[in-house]
Amino acid sequence: MKILCNGKELELQPAATVTHLLGELGLDRPYALVERNGEPVERERYDRVSLEEGDRIVVARPVAGG
């Protein structure tokens, strides 16, 4: 299955979850913010949200500073 993640096409196994995607990207789950097709995904749902062909995903890491 192909998705668009941060503007780049990625190939994932069918029914991959947000957690699986973060693992593929090498990101720690608690430190990643995810938006799927323009809607935020709550962290506690990362294991349950299955991605679908053509999904547009934005993954960001919050940065603290001042």
N, C-alpha and C positions, 0 to 999 in steps of 0.2 A: 504494500500500500504506500502511496506517496502523499506526503503532506508538505506544506510550506512553513518552515520554521525560521523566524527572523529573516525572511526574504530569501532563504535557501531551500531548495528542494531536498527532502530527505526521504529515504526508503525505510519503512518500518514493517515489522511483522503485522499481519492483520489483527485488529482488535487490541493493539498496543495501548497501554494506559499512559497517562501523563507521567506517572512514576517511572515507567519504562523509558519514555522519552528523555527524562532528566538523567537517568542512568547512562543512556547512549551519549548524552552531551557532557557527561562527567560532572554534573552539578549536584550539590547536596540539596535534598528536598526542602529542608526548612529555610534555606536561603535563596529560594527561587520563587519568583512571582510569574504566574502563567495566565495568559489570555488566550481563549479559543474562539475564533471567529468573532472577535470584537467584544466578547464577554469574559469577565474575570472568572477564574476557577479557584474555589476555596481550597486551601492547602489540605484540609481534612478529607477532601474528595479526590485527591490526586490518584489514589489507588483504584477508585471506582469509575473514573471518567475514561471511557474508551475513545480513542481517536478514530476518525473515519477518513476515508479517501478524500483528498482535496481540502482537509481542514487547514485553516490559516492560524498558526500558533505564534505568539510572541512570548519569549522567555526573557525575563530581566532579573538581575540581582540587585537588591536594594543596597544603596551605598550611604553610609552614615558620614556625617561631616558637618562642618559649620563654618 
